[in-house]
Amino acid sequence: MEDQAQQPREQRVKTILVTQPKPEGDKSPYFELAKKCNVKIDFRSFIHVEGISAKDFRKEKINILDHSAIILTSRNAVDNFFKLCTEMRITVPETMKYFCISESTAFYLQKYVQYRKRKIFYGNQKFSELMDVIKKNRNEKFLLLCSDIHKDEYPEILDEHQVNYTKAVIYRTVCSDLSDLAEVKYDMLVFFAPSTIKSLFQNFPDFQQNNTRIAAFGSTTATAVKEAGLILDIEAPLPQAPSMTMAIEQYLKLANKGR
């Protein structure tokens, strides 16, 4: 990798792979970036979520029906909770309360429950805001549903406010099979989580960066890139580039200038 650092990094970029699912609709800033900078942008999720089995959940020795309220921080939590209940033949009582991280997550519950007949509360994307509602219901016994890779912030805030809760891991983040990309080369790879770096090397143990530019969003992702011995060419968010697309655009203006 030391030799790579000696190579000029700001060379023309024609192709970019974003390690996330393709955005729905046609108004994504990535589509605007591709058109504006005349580059090809593909999308491919390097990780995916798998719900744990009833057998594995039982090892946690958690009784769902011992709880009177559920904390849901994503749609994945919603899907895997009800899938697990079905597998374990658990009927969730109508009295169960649901505390959702956002309004969209709350509305997603309609897939499984009659929305107007349930006690559903939600915040505005931030867990700290959801806590305002949770504190008003502190007599409940909460079940915090999460992935094996989750933000420590959630249990820390609950502990801080002395909320009676149980943390339950009901789904896992696992590496996707990327074998079909073995012969495909991109000028730039864009990462958003340390687990996507892990997936890269799990799928391609002999990966050599060479002149492939690496972009990372978030400090933990940037750290994972460097710890893997890779060169980090683009980092976001930064004051001058609060979004990933802005950071990439700034790089492209320099790298593709006059080329």
C-alpha positions in Angstrom: 0.0 0.0 0.0 3.0 2.4 0.5 3.6 2.4 -3.2 0.0 3.4 -3.9 0.4 6.6 -1.8 3.1 7.7 -4.3 0.7 7.5 -7.2 -1.1 10.7 -8.3 -4.6 10.2 -6.8 -6.5 12.9 -8.6 -7.0 11.2 -12.0 -10.1 11.2 -14.1 -13.1 9.3 -12.7 -15.6 7.8 -15.1 -17.3 5.1 -13.0 -18.5 5.1 -9.3 -19.9 2.3 -7.2 -22.1 3.4 -4.3 -22.3 0.5 -1.7 -25.9 1.1 -1.0 -29.2 0.1 -2.7 -30.3 2.1 -5.6 -32.4 5.1 -4.5 -36.1 4.9 -5.2 -37.6 7.5 -7.6 -35.6 9.7 -9.8 -34.7 12.7 -7.6 -31.7 11.3 -5.8 -28.7 13.7 -5.6 -26.6 10.9 -7.0 -28.6 11.0 -10.3 -28.0 14.7 -10.5 -24.3 14.2 -9.8 -24.0 11.7 -12.5 -25.6 14.0 -15.1 -23.8 17.1 -13.9 -20.3 15.6 -13.8 -20.8 13.1 -16.7 -20.0 10.0 -14.7 -21.6 6.6 -14.5 -22.9 5.7 -11.0 -24.0 2.2 -10.0 -25.4 1.0 -6.8 -24.9 -2.3 -5.0 -25.5 -3.0 -1.3 -22.5 -4.7 0.2 -24.4 -5.7 3.3 -27.9 -6.9 4.1 -30.1 -7.7 7.1 -31.1 -11.2 8.2 -33.5 -11.9 11.0 -32.4 -14.3 13.7 -34.2 -17.6 14.1 -36.6 -18.3 17.0 -34.0 -20.9 18.2 -31.3 -18.2 18.4 -33.7 -15.7 20.0 -34.6 -18.1 22.7 -30.9 -18.2 23.7 -31.4 -14.6 24.8 -33.9 -15.7 27.4 -36.2 -12.8 26.6 -40.0 -13.2 26.9 -41.6 -10.7 24.5 -44.9 -10.8 26.4 -43.3 -9.7 29.6 -43.1 -6.2 28.0 -45.8 -3.7 27.5 -44.1 -1.4 24.9 -41.8 -1.9 21.9 -39.1 0.6 20.7 -38.7 0.5 16.9 -35.8 2.3 15.4 -36.2 1.1 11.8 -38.4 -0.7 9.3 -36.1 -3.7 9.6 -36.9 -3.9 13.3 -40.7 -3.8 12.5 -40.4 -6.6 9.8 -38.2 -8.9 11.9 -40.2 -8.4 15.1 -43.4 -9.6 13.6 -41.6 -12.3 11.6 -40.1 -13.6 14.9 -43.5 -13.5 16.6 -45.0 -15.5 13.8 -42.3 -18.1 14.0 -42.6 -18.3 17.8 -46.4 -18.4 17.5 -46.7 -15.3 19.7 -49.9 -13.2 19.5 -49.0 -9.6 20.3 -51.8 -8.1 22.4 -53.7 -5.1 21.3 -52.6 -3.3 24.4 -49.0 -3.3 23.3 -47.6 0.2 22.8 -45.2 1.1 20.0 -42.6 3.8 20.2 -41.1 4.6 16.7 -38.0 6.6 15.8 -40.0 8.4 13.1 -43.4 9.0 11.6 -42.5 6.9 8.5 -41.6 4.0 10.8 -44.9 4.4 12.7 -46.9 4.4 9.5 -45.0 1.3 8.3 -46.6 -0.6 11.2 -49.8 -0.6 9.3 -48.4 -3.5 7.4 -48.9 -5.6 10.5 -51.4 -3.8 12.8 -54.5 -1.7 12.6 -52.9 1.6 13.0 -55.9 3.5 14.5 -56.6 0.8 17.0 -53.1 0.8 18.5 -51.2 3.1 20.8 -48.4 4.3 18.5 -46.0 7.1 19.3 -43.1 8.5 17.3 -40.3 11.0 17.3 -38.7 13.0 14.5 -35.7 10.8 13.4 -33.6 11.5 16.6 -33.7 9.1 19.5 -33.3 11.9 21.9 -36.7 13.3 20.7 -38.4 10.0 21.0 -37.1 9.9 24.6 -39.5 12.9 25.4 -42.4 10.6 24.6 -40.9 7.6 26.4 -40.3 9.6 29.6 -44.0 10.3 29.7 -44.7 6.6 29.7 -42.0 5.5 32.1 -44.3 3.0 33.8 -44.1 0.8 30.8 -41.6 -2.1 30.5 -39.9 -1.5 27.1 -38.4 -3.9 24.7 -35.6 -2.2 22.5 -35.3 -4.1 19.2 -32.0 -3.8 17.5 -29.4 -5.3 15.2 -26.1 -7.0 16.4 -24.5 -3.7 15.1 -26.4 -0.9 16.8 -25.8 2.6 18.1 -24.7 2.6 21.7 -26.5 5.9 22.0 -29.9 4.2 22.4 -29.2 2.1 25.5 -27.0 4.8 26.9 -29.9 7.3 26.8 -32.4 4.8 28.2 -30.0 4.1 31.0 -29.4 7.7 31.7 -33.1 8.3 32.2 -33.5 5.1 34.2 -36.0 3.5 31.8 -37.1 0.0 32.5 -36.1 -1.8 29.3 -34.6 -5.0 27.8 -32.3 -4.9 24.7 -33.2 -7.6 22.2 -31.1 -8.4 19.2 -33.5 -9.7 16.5 -31.6 -9.2 13.3 -28.0 -9.2 12.0 -26.1 -7.3 9.5 -24.3 -9.7 7.2 -22.0 -9.4 4.2 -23.7 -9.8 0.8 -22.4 -12.1 -2.0 -20.6 -9.9 -4.5 -19.0 -12.6 -6.6 -20.6 -11.2 -9.7 -18.5 -8.1 -9.3 -15.2 -10.0 -9.4 -14.3 -8.8 -12.9 -15.9 -5.4 -12.7 -13.7 -2.4 -12.0 -14.7 1.1 -10.8 -12.7 4.2 -10.5 -14.3 5.0 -7.2 -15.9 3.1 -4.3 -18.2 4.8 -1.9 -18.7 3.4 1.6 -21.1 4.3 4.5 -20.3 1.8 7.2 -17.4 -0.2 8.6 -19.3 -3.4 7.8 -19.1 -2.6 4.1 -15.3 -2.5 4.3 -15.5 -5.9 6.0 -17.7 -7.1 3.1 -15.2 -5.9 0.5 -12.4 -8.0 1.9 -14.6 -11.0 2.8 -15.7 -11.1 -0.9 -12.3 -10.1 -2.3 -9.5 -11.1 0.1 -6.8 -10.1 -2.5 -8.3 -6.7 -3.2 -5.7 -4.2 -4.2 -6.7 -0.6 -4.3 -4.1 0.7 -6.8 -5.8 3.7 -8.4 -9.3 3.0 -7.1 -10.4 6.1 -5.2 -12.1 5.5 -1.8 -14.9 7.7 -0.4 -16.2 7.3 3.1 -19.1 8.8 5.0 -18.7 9.2 8.8 -15.7 9.0 11.1 -16.1 5.3 11.9 -16.2 4.4 8.2 -13.2 6.6 7.5 -11.3 4.9 10.4 -12.2 1.4 9.0 -10.9 2.4 5.6 -7.5 3.4 7.1 -7.3 0.4 9.4 -7.8 -1.8 6.3 -4.7 -0.3 4.8 -6.6 1.7 2.2 -6.0 5.2 1.1 -9.0 7.5 1.9 -9.4 10.0 -0.9 -12.7 11.6 0.0 -14.3 12.0 3.4 -17.7 13.4 4.5 -19.3 15.0 6.2 -17.0 18.0 6.5 -17.8 21.7 6.9 -17.2 22.4 3.2 -19.0 19.1 2.2 -21.8 18.1 4.6 -23.1 15.4 2.2 -21.4 12.6 0.3 -22.5 13.8 -3.1 -21.1 17.3 -2.4 -17.7 15.8 -1.3 -17.6 13.6 -4.5 -18.5 16.6 -6.7 -15.7 18.7 -5.2 -13.3 15.9 -5.9 -14.6 15.4 -9.5 -14.2 19.1 -10.3 -10.5 18.8 -9.5 -9.8 15.3 -10.8 -11.8 15.6 -14.1 -10.8 19.2 -14.8 -9.7 19.5 -18.4 -9.9 15.8 -19.0 
